[in-house]
Amino acid sequence: MQCLSFVSLGVCLLFLGPAARGSPSQCPAQCHCHGDLQHVICDNVGLKKIPQVSDSTRLLNLQRNNLGSLPTGSFTSSKGLVSLHMQHCQLREIDSQAFKGLKKLVYLYLSNNEIASIKPGAFEDLTLLTYLYLDGNRISELPKGIFSPMINLFVLQLNDNKLRDIKPATFVGAKDLRWLHMSNNEISSLQPGSLDDVENLAILTLDRNRLSTYPAPAMSKLRVVEELSLAKNPMRSIPENAFQSFGRYLEKLNLGDMGLEKFSDDAFNGVTAIKSLHLDNNKLKFLPKSLEFNKITNLTLSNNPWSCTCTLNSLRKWMDSSRQHPDALCASPASQRGKQVRDSSAFINCKVRKKNPKSSRH
């Protein structure tokens, strides 16, 4: 049954559910269509169900409608979709095979809903999906292999959810994933093996979680991480060789606001490309011997109780030669308390430290 242009929206939706046969040749009521139905815009028009669209539709915008859930086969008549926008739709659940048939879909936006449950098989058929946005939901657990159909997934956005524990095989199949964002969750554990399937990650954000120890076993298979953020995790120490497996690629590292007290002297073994390092708002007195400053162009150090002794001489030498003047106050010894590291006289008789040969290993 076709939906004629003069029929009201309520009647259209009554008869044109996911199981309806055929493809409509006209724009769904109350929506706006462009480019011969290629773009269908139904933003904030009071929809309660998914409208049926033409096979020629490439972009479907359903933002700000009260859809509640995505049942199995919600888009079986929309097989031409490339981009699907469902932000702010009060979605609470995604059923198995909800997106079945969307084999051409590249962009899927599910941000800022109330999704608490994603059923196994929910993303079946999404083999071309490249960008998936699930941020701003209530997801506490990711079923094993939930992303396995997504062999082309490049960006996965999971910020601002309720995730607690990342388990092995969570990301199995998503071997091309490059950007993984999991900030502002409740993650207290990255289990060993949990990131083995996404060893090609370039950007990993884990700030504002509950990690109390550095997840070395989970991180050890990562090979090409360029940006890593662990800020605002309650982590007191960073162990030896923490970043070694991807150290020659690591350019940006954020370890601010953690209550961090110390590094292993070998924490930065293999880190040779670091350009941006944030260490502000911690409890650090010293920096590890393995940290090399020669490529750093952005360094934050404020609000740490720095001990202005020869252990910080490499930092002081970098400050003398750099255009950067990061704020870093001496807390000890007493004669230097309150002075800026760059102005302290404590380093006058310090010898230049020879390069640690371990620091270049990877």
C-alpha positions in Angstrom: 0.0 0.0 0.0 1.4 3.4 -1.0 1.3 6.6 1.1 -0.2 9.4 -1.0 0.8 13.0 -0.5 -2.6 14.0 0.9 -2.7 11.3 3.6 -1.9 12.3 7.1 1.3 11.3 8.9 -0.5 9.1 11.4 -2.2 7.1 8.6 1.1 6.8 6.7 2.9 5.3 9.6 0.0 3.0 10.4 0.3 1.3 7.1 3.9 1.7 6.2 5.9 -0.2 8.8 9.1 -2.1 8.2 7.2 -5.1 6.7 5.4 -3.1 4.0 6.2 -4.2 0.5 7.5 -2.0 -2.3 9.3 1.3 -2.1 7.4 4.6 -1.9 7.8 7.0 -4.8 7.0 10.1 -2.8 8.4 11.8 0.2 7.1 10.5 3.6 4.5 12.9 5.0 5.9 15.7 7.2 9.5 15.0 6.0 11.5 17.1 3.5 13.1 15.4 0.6 15.9 16.6 -1.8 17.6 15.3 -4.9 14.8 13.0 -6.1 14.4 11.4 -2.7 18.1 10.8 -2.2 18.1 12.9 1.0 15.1 12.5 3.3 15.0 14.9 6.3 12.5 14.1 9.1 14.2 16.1 11.9 11.9 16.7 14.9 8.5 16.0 13.1 6.9 13.8 15.8 7.6 10.4 14.3 6.9 7.3 16.5 8.0 4.7 13.9 10.6 4.4 11.1 9.2 5.7 7.9 9.5 3.8 4.7 11.8 5.4 2.1 12.8 4.8 -1.5 15.6 2.4 -2.5 17.2 5.5 -4.0 17.4 7.2 -0.6 21.1 7.6 0.5 20.7 9.8 3.6 17.9 9.5 6.2 17.7 12.0 9.0 15.4 11.0 11.9 16.9 13.2 14.6 14.8 14.3 17.5 11.9 12.0 17.1 10.5 9.6 19.9 11.3 6.2 18.4 11.9 4.2 21.6 13.4 1.1 20.1 14.7 -0.4 16.9 13.0 -3.7 16.3 14.3 -6.5 14.0 14.1 -5.5 10.4 13.5 -1.8 10.9 15.2 -0.8 7.6 14.5 -3.7 5.3 13.0 -1.4 2.7 15.8 1.1 2.9 18.6 -0.9 1.4 20.2 2.1 -0.4 21.1 4.1 2.7 24.6 5.3 3.1 24.1 7.7 6.1 21.6 7.2 8.9 21.1 9.9 11.6 19.1 8.9 14.8 20.5 11.3 17.4 18.1 12.4 20.3 15.5 9.8 19.4 14.9 8.5 22.9 16.1 5.0 21.8 16.4 2.6 24.6 17.1 -0.8 22.9 18.5 -2.1 19.7 17.2 -5.5 18.7 19.0 -8.3 16.9 19.2 -7.6 13.1 17.7 -4.1 13.6 19.8 -2.9 10.6 19.5 -6.0 8.5 19.8 -5.2 4.8 21.8 -2.0 5.2 24.8 -3.4 3.3 25.7 0.1 1.9 25.6 2.0 5.2 28.8 3.9 5.9 27.7 6.4 8.6 25.5 5.5 11.6 24.7 8.2 14.2 23.1 6.9 17.5 24.4 9.6 19.8 22.5 11.1 22.8 19.8 8.4 23.2 19.0 6.2 26.2 20.4 3.0 24.8 21.1 0.5 27.6 20.9 -2.7 25.6 22.3 -3.8 22.3 21.3 -7.3 21.4 23.8 -9.8 19.8 23.5 -9.5 16.1 22.2 -6.0 16.2 24.7 -4.8 13.6 24.4 -7.7 11.2 24.9 -6.8 7.5 26.9 -3.5 8.3 30.0 -4.7 6.5 30.7 -1.3 4.9 30.1 0.7 8.1 33.0 3.1 8.7 31.8 5.6 11.3 29.7 4.5 14.3 28.6 7.0 17.0 27.2 5.6 20.2 28.3 8.4 22.6 25.9 9.8 25.2 24.0 6.6 26.0 23.6 4.2 28.9 25.6 1.2 27.6 27.2 -0.7 30.5 28.2 -3.8 28.6 29.2 -4.7 25.0 28.3 -8.3 23.9 31.2 -10.4 22.7 31.7 -9.9 19.0 29.0 -7.2 18.7 31.1 -5.3 16.2 32.3 -8.4 14.2 30.4 -7.6 11.0 32.1 -4.2 10.8 35.2 -5.2 8.9 35.6 -1.6 7.6 35.0 0.2 10.9 37.4 3.2 11.3 35.9 5.4 14.0 34.0 4.1 17.1 32.6 6.7 19.5 31.6 5.3 22.9 32.2 8.4 25.1 29.7 9.2 27.9 28.3 5.8 28.6 28.3 3.4 31.6 30.9 0.9 30.4 32.6 -0.8 33.3 34.8 -3.7 32.0 36.2 -4.3 28.5 36.5 -8.0 27.9 38.4 -10.1 25.3 36.7 -10.4 21.9 34.7 -7.2 22.4 36.2 -5.8 19.2 36.7 -9.0 17.3 36.3 -8.5 13.6 36.9 -4.7 13.7 40.5 -5.1 12.6 40.7 -1.8 10.8 39.5 0.3 13.7 41.7 3.4 14.0 40.0 5.8 16.4 38.4 4.4 19.6 36.9 6.9 22.1 35.8 5.6 25.5 36.1 8.7 27.6 33.8 9.4 30.6 32.7 5.9 31.3 33.1 3.8 34.5 35.8 1.5 33.2 37.9 0.0 36.0 39.3 -2.9 33.9 40.7 -3.5 30.4 41.1 -7.2 30.6 44.2 -8.9 29.0 43.4 -9.5 25.3 40.6 -6.9 25.2 42.4 -4.8 22.6 44.2 -7.6 20.7 41.7 -7.4 17.8 42.3 -3.7 17.2 46.1 -3.6 17.2 46.1 -0.8 14.5 44.5 1.8 16.8 46.0 5.3 16.2 43.8 7.2 18.7 42.7 5.8 22.0 40.9 8.0 24.6 40.3 6.5 28.1 40.2 9.7 30.1 37.6 10.2 32.9 37.3 6.5 33.8 38.2 4.4 37.0 41.4 2.7 36.0 43.6 2.5 39.1 46.5 0.7 37.5 48.0 1.0 34.0 46.5 -1.8 31.9 49.8 -3.0 30.5 48.7 -6.5 29.4 45.8 -5.1 27.4 48.0 -2.3 25.8 50.9 -4.6 24.9 49.5 -5.7 21.5 48.9 -2.1 20.3 51.4 -1.2 17.6 50.8 2.3 16.1 49.1 4.5 18.7 49.7 8.1 18.0 47.4 9.7 20.6 46.6 8.3 24.1 44.7 9.9 26.8 44.4 8.5 30.3 43.7 11.8 32.1 41.5 11.8 35.2 41.9 8.1 36.0 43.0 7.4 39.7 46.3 5.9 38.7 49.3 6.4 41.0 52.1 5.0 38.9 53.2 4.2 35.4 55.2 1.0 35.0 58.3 0.2 33.0 57.9 -0.2 29.2 54.3 1.1 29.5 54.3 2.6 25.9 57.0 0.6 24.4 55.0 -1.5 21.8 53.8 1.8 20.1 56.5 4.2 21.4 58.0 5.1 18.0 54.5 6.4 16.9 53.3 8.0 20.1 53.1 11.8 19.6 50.4 12.9 22.1 50.1 11.6 25.6 47.7 13.0 28.3 48.4 11.9 31.8 46.9 15.0 33.6 44.7 15.1 36.7 45.4 11.6 37.8 46.9 11.9 41.2 50.0 10.4 39.6 52.9 10.0 42.1 55.7 8.3 40.1 57.0 6.8 36.9 59.2 3.8 36.6 62.5 5.1 35.3 62.0 2.9 32.2 58.4 4.0 31.7 59.2 5.8 28.4 61.5 3.1 26.9 61.0 3.1 23.2 59.1 6.4 23.1 60.9 8.4 20.4 58.3 10.6 18.8 56.6 12.3 21.7 55.6 15.9 20.9 52.8 16.7 23.3 52.9 15.6 27.0 50.4 16.7 29.7 51.4 16.0 33.3 49.6 18.8 35.1 47.7 18.4 38.3 49.5 15.3 39.7 51.7 14.6 42.6 55.0 14.2 40.7 58.4 15.0 42.2 60.6 13.6 39.5 60.5 12.6 35.8 61.7 9.2 34.5 65.2 8.9 33.1 63.8 7.3 29.9 61.9 10.5 28.9 63.5 12.2 26.0 62.7 15.9 25.4 64.3 16.5 22.0 60.9 16.4 20.0 58.6 17.8 22.7 56.9 21.1 21.6 54.0 21.1 24.1 54.5 20.2 27.8 52.3 21.0 30.8 53.7 20.5 34.3 51.8 22.8 36.6 50.5 21.8 40.1 53.0 19.1 40.9 55.4 19.2 43.9 58.6 19.1 41.8 61.9 18.3 43.6 64.4 20.7 42.1 67.5 18.6 42.3 69.8 17.2 39.5 67.2 14.5 38.8 65.3 17.3 36.9 68.3 18.6 35.0 67.2 17.2 31.6 64.0 19.1 32.0 65.8 22.3 32.9 68.1 21.9 29.9 65.1 21.5 27.7 63.5 24.6 29.2 66.7 26.6 28.5 66.7 25.7 24.9 62.9 25.7 24.3 60.6 28.6 23.3 58.1 27.0 25.7 58.0 28.2 29.3 55.7 25.7 31.1 54.7 26.6 34.7 56.5 24.3 37.1 57.2 25.2 40.7 59.8 23.7 43.0 58.4 22.2 46.2 61.7 21.1 47.5 64.4 21.5 48.7 63.4 24.2 51.1 65.8 26.7 49.6 64.1 26.5 46.2 60.5 26.2 47.3 58.1 28.4 45.3 60.7 29.1 42.5 60.0 28.2 38.9 62.1 25.3 37.7 63.4 27.4 34.9 64.6 30.1 37.4 66.0 27.7 40.0 69.7 27.8 40.9 69.7 24.2 42.0 70.9 23.0 38.6 74.1 25.0 38.3 76.5 22.2 39.2 74.5 19.3 37.7 76.2 17.1 35.1 74.6 16.5 31.7 73.1 13.0 31.7 74.1 10.6 29.0 71.4 9.2 26.8 70.0 5.9 28.2 70.6 3.3 25.5 67.4 1.5 26.5 65.3 4.5 25.6 65.6 3.9 21.9 64.5 0.3 22.0 61.1 -0.7 20.6 
